[in-house]
Amino acid sequence: MNKVRKRILCILVFLIICANAYSSYEVWYGAAFVGNRNFLSSDSQQYYKPMLDNLAIDGEMKYVRRIGLDLEMVVFPSPDFRIGPYIAAEFLFPVGYSATSGDGGYLSRNFDRRSTLKLGLSYYKIFTRFGFFSDVGVNLSINRIATTNEKNHKGPVEYMTFGEYGYFADMGILAKSENSYFKLGCAFAQELNYSSFVFDIALFATFGFIID
């Protein structure tokens, strides 16, 4: 994980240097509402056992449903050809699950979450006011799940904490109006630190503004 963090830090510094190398550019800032579904495997299911224990459910977790917020920034060196570095921070919270014994909702009383840093490259194509977009890159996530999820629990709470890294790709439709924009898209991500296939799919809607 230390090597991965160093690589991501180097990429971030490189993107900032590239953005500052241009005198004429656009900066797009946005916030997205995200609905995510994280499909697990035999490698990753072990980390979600505390969630099943809190629910008093036997079996294994198949996937976890999350909702949350994604904060993004994209820098386009030229507004004539919009391709440039992308950085985002995502915060997702579990709201449901599917296990071998059934499906259901999940109410976290101890701020369970997954925090993700995403670095990549964006391409936006706009025809007058409407167009499409695509982002690709790498991500690094930190997950936290409380081992105790009891109502009105007064004692100290322990957490299962684990990291994940991988890549992501998303695409969708885009609308631009003067210095504001709206995006509606879908996303795919795969975690690469497991020997088996672990992936996410998500839908998101983004609102933002543009500085040029």
Disulfide bonds with the S-S distance in Angstrom:
none
